[in-house]
Amino acid sequence: MTTDIIHNRASQSLMASIIALLIMFAPVSYFITESLLLLIVNDVFYAIVISVILPALLMMIGALIGRLIKQSIKYSQPDWQFTIKQFKIEECEVLQNEYNKKFGNLIQNATFWHFMGPMVLIVFGLAVTLHISFEATLLTWFLPFLNAVLHTAILIVSVIMGYRASANFASSDFNLPFIREALYVAHIQSNIPAISHIRVAMDMGEANGFVIYKNPRVVSRIRGIEKQAYIETWSEEKGSISKMFIRLYGEEDQKDTVWWWLSYDRYFLKMSSPDEEGYYVRNPVPSNVRELGVKDIQLVTENAIAIIILEWLKSHSGTAEIIEILRDLGLQNIEST
Protein backbone atom coordinates (compact mmCIF):
# COMPACT_ATOMS: atom_id res chain seq x y z
CA MET A 1 0.00 0.00 0.00
CA THR A 2 1.04 3.59 -0.52
CA THR A 3 2.80 4.58 2.67
CA ASP A 4 1.85 8.26 2.59
CA ILE A 5 -1.81 7.39 3.23
CA ILE A 6 -1.74 4.20 5.32
CA HIS A 7 0.74 3.66 8.15
CA ASN A 8 0.74 0.50 10.24
CA ARG A 9 1.69 1.46 13.78
CA ALA A 10 1.54 -2.09 15.14
CA SER A 11 4.90 -2.74 16.75
CA GLN A 12 6.68 -6.04 16.35
CA SER A 13 6.48 -6.57 20.09
CA LEU A 14 2.66 -6.22 20.05
CA MET A 15 2.28 -8.74 17.23
CA ALA A 16 4.74 -11.12 18.88
CA SER A 17 2.81 -10.88 22.16
CA ILE A 18 -0.47 -11.68 20.44
CA ILE A 19 0.97 -14.70 18.63
CA ALA A 20 2.57 -15.95 21.85
CA LEU A 21 -0.76 -15.58 23.69
CA LEU A 22 -2.57 -17.66 21.09
CA ILE A 23 0.12 -20.36 21.09
CA MET A 24 0.45 -20.58 24.86
CA PHE A 25 -3.18 -20.48 25.86
CA ALA A 26 -3.98 -24.07 24.79
CA PRO A 27 -1.68 -25.65 27.40
CA VAL A 28 -2.81 -23.08 29.98
CA SER A 29 -6.44 -24.03 29.39
CA TYR A 30 -5.52 -27.72 29.59
CA PHE A 31 -3.78 -27.19 32.95
CA ILE A 32 -6.69 -25.17 34.40
CA THR A 33 -9.28 -27.78 33.38
CA GLU A 34 -7.17 -30.68 34.65
CA SER A 35 -6.64 -28.93 37.98
CA LEU A 36 -10.37 -28.41 38.47
CA LEU A 37 -11.48 -31.70 36.90
CA LEU A 38 -12.94 -33.28 40.03
CA LEU A 39 -14.83 -30.11 40.90
CA ILE A 40 -16.15 -29.76 37.33
CA VAL A 41 -17.63 -33.26 37.15
CA ASN A 42 -19.20 -33.01 40.60
CA ASP A 43 -20.42 -29.41 40.75
CA VAL A 44 -22.47 -27.61 38.10
CA PHE A 45 -21.10 -24.26 39.29
CA TYR A 46 -17.53 -25.17 38.32
CA ALA A 47 -18.76 -26.64 35.05
CA ILE A 48 -20.36 -23.29 34.25
CA VAL A 49 -17.23 -21.40 35.33
CA ILE A 50 -14.98 -23.41 32.98
CA SER A 51 -17.50 -23.58 30.13
CA VAL A 52 -19.19 -20.16 30.23
CA ILE A 53 -17.53 -17.58 32.47
CA LEU A 54 -13.95 -18.25 31.35
CA PRO A 55 -14.88 -18.44 27.63
CA ALA A 56 -16.90 -15.22 27.96
CA LEU A 57 -13.84 -13.53 29.44
CA LEU A 58 -11.74 -14.89 26.57
CA MET A 59 -14.28 -13.56 24.10
CA MET A 60 -13.95 -10.05 25.52
CA ILE A 61 -10.14 -10.27 25.58
CA GLY A 62 -10.08 -11.54 21.99
CA ALA A 63 -12.41 -8.79 20.80
CA LEU A 64 -10.20 -6.20 22.51
CA ILE A 65 -7.09 -7.64 20.85
CA GLY A 66 -8.77 -7.53 17.45
CA ARG A 67 -9.79 -3.93 18.06
CA LEU A 68 -6.23 -2.96 19.04
CA ILE A 69 -4.83 -4.56 15.89
CA LYS A 70 -7.35 -2.75 13.68
CA GLN A 71 -6.75 0.60 15.35
CA SER A 72 -2.98 0.26 15.08
CA ILE A 73 -3.36 1.51 11.49
CA LYS A 74 -2.85 5.24 11.06
CA TYR A 75 -4.50 7.09 8.17
CA SER A 76 -3.58 10.38 6.51
CA GLN A 77 -6.62 11.57 4.56
CA PRO A 78 -5.70 12.61 1.01
CA ASP A 79 -7.42 15.10 -1.27
CA TRP A 80 -9.91 12.80 -2.99
CA GLN A 81 -10.85 13.65 -6.58
CA PHE A 82 -14.44 12.54 -7.19
CA THR A 83 -16.13 11.55 -10.43
CA ILE A 84 -19.44 9.75 -11.04
CA LYS A 85 -19.09 6.11 -12.00
CA GLN A 86 -21.95 3.85 -13.11
CA PHE A 87 -22.02 0.06 -12.80
CA LYS A 88 -24.26 -2.70 -14.03
CA ILE A 89 -25.87 -4.68 -11.22
CA GLU A 90 -23.56 -7.65 -11.79
CA GLU A 91 -20.48 -5.41 -11.87
CA CYS A 92 -21.51 -3.74 -8.63
CA GLU A 93 -21.96 -7.09 -6.88
CA VAL A 94 -18.45 -8.15 -7.94
CA LEU A 95 -17.06 -4.76 -6.92
CA GLN A 96 -18.58 -5.08 -3.45
CA ASN A 97 -16.96 -8.46 -2.80
CA GLU A 98 -13.56 -7.51 -4.22
CA TYR A 99 -13.50 -4.17 -2.42
CA ASN A 100 -14.28 -5.73 0.97
CA LYS A 101 -11.47 -8.25 0.50
CA LYS A 102 -8.96 -5.66 -0.67
CA PHE A 103 -9.63 -3.13 2.11
CA GLY A 104 -10.58 -5.48 4.92
CA ASN A 105 -8.04 -3.82 7.19
CA LEU A 106 -9.62 -0.40 6.67
CA ILE A 107 -13.36 -1.06 6.83
CA GLN A 108 -15.96 -2.46 9.23
CA ASN A 109 -17.31 -5.58 7.60
CA ALA A 110 -18.41 -7.93 10.36
CA THR A 111 -21.37 -10.19 9.64
CA PHE A 112 -23.92 -11.84 11.90
CA TRP A 113 -21.84 -15.01 12.07
CA HIS A 114 -18.73 -13.18 13.24
CA PHE A 115 -20.67 -12.27 16.39
CA MET A 116 -22.40 -15.63 16.70
CA GLY A 117 -19.25 -17.73 16.24
CA PRO A 118 -17.92 -17.36 19.81
CA MET A 119 -21.43 -17.82 21.24
CA VAL A 120 -21.93 -21.07 19.33
CA LEU A 121 -18.60 -22.39 20.60
CA ILE A 122 -19.48 -21.45 24.20
CA VAL A 123 -22.88 -23.19 24.04
CA PHE A 124 -21.29 -26.25 22.44
CA GLY A 125 -18.61 -26.40 25.12
CA LEU A 126 -21.14 -26.10 27.94
CA ALA A 127 -23.37 -28.81 26.47
CA VAL A 128 -20.48 -31.26 26.03
CA THR A 129 -19.06 -30.51 29.50
CA LEU A 130 -22.40 -31.09 31.23
CA HIS A 131 -23.03 -34.25 29.22
CA ILE A 132 -19.64 -35.71 30.09
CA SER A 133 -19.90 -34.64 33.75
CA PHE A 134 -23.29 -36.24 34.40
CA GLU A 135 -23.99 -38.72 31.60
CA ALA A 136 -20.67 -39.98 30.23
CA THR A 137 -18.24 -39.88 33.13
CA LEU A 138 -15.91 -42.37 31.43
CA LEU A 139 -14.96 -39.54 29.05
CA THR A 140 -13.93 -37.19 31.85
CA TRP A 141 -10.30 -37.52 30.77
CA PHE A 142 -11.30 -35.85 27.47
CA LEU A 143 -12.41 -32.55 29.04
CA PRO A 144 -8.93 -30.95 29.36
CA PHE A 145 -8.25 -31.62 25.67
CA LEU A 146 -11.70 -30.34 24.69
CA ASN A 147 -11.33 -27.09 26.61
CA ALA A 148 -7.81 -26.52 25.35
CA VAL A 149 -9.10 -26.63 21.78
CA LEU A 150 -12.39 -24.79 22.43
CA HIS A 151 -10.90 -21.98 24.51
CA THR A 152 -8.17 -21.35 21.94
CA ALA A 153 -10.76 -21.38 19.15
CA ILE A 154 -12.98 -18.93 21.06
CA LEU A 155 -10.01 -16.61 21.56
CA ILE A 156 -9.03 -16.73 17.88
CA VAL A 157 -12.61 -16.30 16.60
CA SER A 158 -13.13 -13.40 19.00
CA VAL A 159 -9.97 -11.69 17.73
CA ILE A 160 -11.37 -11.97 14.20
CA MET A 161 -14.75 -10.67 15.38
CA GLY A 162 -13.17 -7.66 17.11
CA TYR A 163 -10.98 -6.97 14.09
CA ARG A 164 -13.81 -7.14 11.55
CA ALA A 165 -16.26 -5.15 13.70
CA SER A 166 -13.89 -2.35 14.67
CA ALA A 167 -13.23 0.89 12.83
CA ASN A 168 -10.03 2.87 12.49
CA PHE A 169 -9.13 6.29 11.19
CA ALA A 170 -9.63 5.21 7.55
CA SER A 171 -13.01 3.51 7.97
CA SER A 172 -15.14 6.62 7.47
CA ASP A 173 -13.66 7.05 4.00
CA PHE A 174 -13.28 3.42 2.94
CA ASN A 175 -16.54 1.90 4.22
CA LEU A 176 -18.97 1.11 1.40
CA PRO A 177 -22.14 2.97 2.45
CA PHE A 178 -25.55 1.47 1.65
CA ILE A 179 -24.35 -0.44 -1.42
CA ARG A 180 -26.30 -3.58 -0.50
CA GLU A 181 -29.38 -1.45 -0.02
CA ALA A 182 -28.93 0.13 -3.46
CA LEU A 183 -28.48 -3.27 -5.06
CA TYR A 184 -31.73 -4.48 -3.50
CA VAL A 185 -33.58 -1.51 -5.04
CA ALA A 186 -31.86 -2.08 -8.39
CA HIS A 187 -33.03 -5.69 -8.52
CA ILE A 188 -36.64 -4.69 -7.86
CA GLN A 189 -36.63 -1.86 -10.39
CA SER A 190 -34.97 -4.01 -13.04
CA ASN A 191 -38.03 -6.30 -12.95
CA ILE A 192 -40.42 -3.47 -13.87
CA PRO A 193 -41.21 -3.87 -17.60
CA ALA A 194 -41.15 -0.12 -18.29
CA ILE A 195 -37.51 0.13 -17.15
CA SER A 196 -35.08 -0.50 -20.00
CA HIS A 197 -31.79 0.64 -18.52
CA ILE A 198 -30.61 0.48 -14.94
CA ARG A 199 -27.29 1.25 -13.29
CA VAL A 200 -25.88 1.72 -9.78
CA ALA A 201 -24.14 5.11 -9.72
CA MET A 202 -21.57 6.12 -7.11
CA ASP A 203 -19.22 9.01 -6.49
CA MET A 204 -15.78 7.46 -7.05
CA GLY A 205 -12.88 9.14 -5.26
CA GLU A 206 -9.28 8.59 -6.38
CA ALA A 207 -6.01 9.53 -4.71
CA ASN A 208 -2.50 8.04 -4.58
CA GLY A 209 -3.62 4.78 -6.18
CA PHE A 210 -6.55 4.30 -3.78
CA VAL A 211 -10.21 4.29 -4.78
CA ILE A 212 -13.25 4.86 -2.55
CA TYR A 213 -16.98 5.03 -3.29
CA LYS A 214 -19.67 7.25 -1.82
CA ASN A 215 -23.36 8.05 -2.26
CA PRO A 216 -24.66 4.93 -4.07
CA ARG A 217 -27.98 5.37 -5.88
CA VAL A 218 -29.88 3.58 -8.60
CA VAL A 219 -30.25 5.32 -11.96
CA SER A 220 -33.00 3.96 -14.22
CA ARG A 221 -34.43 5.03 -17.56
CA ILE A 222 -37.81 4.46 -19.17
CA ARG A 223 -38.30 2.41 -22.29
CA GLY A 224 -38.89 4.61 -25.32
CA ILE A 225 -37.70 7.89 -23.74
CA GLU A 226 -34.30 6.88 -22.36
CA LYS A 227 -32.63 10.13 -23.45
CA GLN A 228 -35.42 12.42 -22.24
CA ALA A 229 -35.63 11.45 -18.57
CA TYR A 230 -34.15 9.44 -15.73
CA ILE A 231 -34.96 8.31 -12.18
CA GLU A 232 -32.52 8.27 -9.26
CA THR A 233 -33.29 6.30 -6.11
CA TRP A 234 -31.50 6.25 -2.75
CA SER A 235 -31.83 3.67 0.01
CA GLU A 236 -30.53 3.77 3.59
CA GLU A 237 -32.15 0.55 4.76
CA LYS A 238 -32.48 -2.74 2.92
CA GLY A 239 -35.96 -3.19 1.51
CA SER A 240 -36.85 0.50 1.53
CA ILE A 241 -36.10 3.78 -0.20
CA SER A 242 -35.22 7.08 1.46
CA LYS A 243 -35.70 9.43 -1.49
CA MET A 244 -36.22 9.54 -5.24
CA PHE A 245 -35.34 12.20 -7.79
CA ILE A 246 -36.79 12.26 -11.32
CA ARG A 247 -35.85 14.61 -14.13
CA LEU A 248 -37.48 15.31 -17.48
CA TYR A 249 -35.20 17.30 -19.76
CA GLY A 250 -36.69 20.43 -21.30
CA GLU A 251 -36.87 20.96 -25.03
CA GLU A 252 -34.37 23.48 -26.44
CA ASP A 253 -34.76 26.68 -24.35
CA GLN A 254 -37.23 25.13 -21.91
CA LYS A 255 -36.24 24.33 -18.33
CA ASP A 256 -35.99 20.81 -17.02
CA THR A 257 -38.86 19.58 -14.87
CA VAL A 258 -37.91 17.70 -11.71
CA TRP A 259 -39.75 15.90 -8.94
CA TRP A 260 -38.61 14.78 -5.50
CA TRP A 261 -40.12 11.99 -3.45
CA LEU A 262 -38.99 11.99 0.17
CA SER A 263 -39.77 9.34 2.76
CA TYR A 264 -41.49 11.79 5.10
CA ASP A 265 -43.57 13.48 2.37
CA ARG A 266 -45.17 10.43 0.73
CA TYR A 267 -46.06 12.46 -2.39
CA PHE A 268 -43.99 13.74 -5.32
CA LEU A 269 -42.96 17.40 -5.17
CA LYS A 270 -42.81 19.00 -8.62
CA MET A 271 -40.44 21.87 -9.43
CA SER A 272 -39.53 23.62 -12.68
CA SER A 273 -36.52 25.51 -11.27
CA PRO A 274 -34.13 25.04 -8.32
CA ASP A 275 -35.37 28.15 -6.49
CA GLU A 276 -39.05 27.24 -6.87
CA GLU A 277 -40.91 25.97 -3.82
CA GLY A 278 -42.85 23.51 -5.96
CA TYR A 279 -46.09 21.72 -5.28
CA TYR A 280 -47.20 18.16 -4.62
CA VAL A 281 -48.77 16.12 -7.41
CA ARG A 282 -51.28 13.32 -7.30
CA ASN A 283 -49.99 9.77 -7.56
CA PRO A 284 -51.31 8.70 -10.99
CA VAL A 285 -51.04 4.91 -10.67
CA PRO A 286 -54.24 3.33 -9.26
CA SER A 287 -53.58 1.51 -6.01
CA ASN A 288 -55.16 0.48 -2.74
CA VAL A 289 -52.24 2.20 -1.00
CA ARG A 290 -53.39 5.67 0.06
CA GLU A 291 -49.92 7.07 0.80
CA LEU A 292 -46.68 5.78 -0.65
CA GLY A 293 -44.32 4.38 1.97
CA VAL A 294 -40.63 3.62 2.10
CA LYS A 295 -41.27 -0.09 1.57
CA ASP A 296 -43.33 0.48 -1.59
CA ILE A 297 -40.30 0.42 -3.88
CA GLN A 298 -42.08 -0.87 -6.97
CA LEU A 299 -45.17 1.31 -6.51
CA VAL A 300 -43.14 4.48 -5.97
CA THR A 301 -41.09 3.69 -9.08
CA GLU A 302 -44.21 2.99 -11.14
CA ASN A 303 -45.70 6.34 -10.10
CA ALA A 304 -42.45 8.06 -11.07
CA ILE A 305 -42.62 6.43 -14.49
CA ALA A 306 -46.24 7.50 -14.98
CA ILE A 307 -45.53 11.08 -13.82
CA ILE A 308 -42.66 11.43 -16.31
CA ILE A 309 -44.63 10.00 -19.22
CA LEU A 310 -47.73 12.09 -18.54
CA GLU A 311 -45.60 15.24 -18.40
CA TRP A 312 -43.73 14.21 -21.55
CA LEU A 313 -47.01 13.65 -23.41
CA LYS A 314 -47.92 17.33 -22.91
CA SER A 315 -45.40 18.27 -25.57
CA HIS A 316 -44.95 15.05 -27.55
CA SER A 317 -47.00 12.63 -29.56
CA GLY A 318 -47.46 9.39 -27.69
CA THR A 319 -46.10 6.29 -29.41
CA ALA A 320 -47.82 2.95 -29.12
CA GLU A 321 -45.00 1.77 -26.84
CA ILE A 322 -45.41 4.70 -24.44
CA ILE A 323 -49.20 4.34 -24.33
CA GLU A 324 -48.83 0.63 -23.65
CA ILE A 325 -46.58 1.38 -20.67
CA LEU A 326 -49.24 3.63 -19.14
CA ARG A 327 -51.94 1.03 -19.69
CA ASP A 328 -49.76 -1.63 -18.08
CA LEU A 329 -49.48 0.68 -15.07
CA GLY A 330 -53.27 0.80 -14.80
CA LEU A 331 -53.95 4.17 -16.46
CA GLN A 332 -56.90 3.94 -18.80
CA ASN A 333 -58.37 6.29 -21.43
CA ILE A 334 -54.89 7.08 -22.76
CA GLU A 335 -54.81 7.45 -26.54
CA SER A 336 -51.83 7.75 -28.85
CA THR A 337 -51.72 10.77 -31.16
Helices and strands as residue ranges (DSSP letters): E 6-8, H 12-35, H 37-42, H 44-48, I 49-53, H 54-70, E 73-75, E 81-87, H 89-102, H 112-134, G 137-142, H 143-165, H 171-174, H 179-190, E 195-207, E 210-222, E 229-234, E 243-248, E 257-262, E 268-271, E 279-281, H 297-312, H 320-328
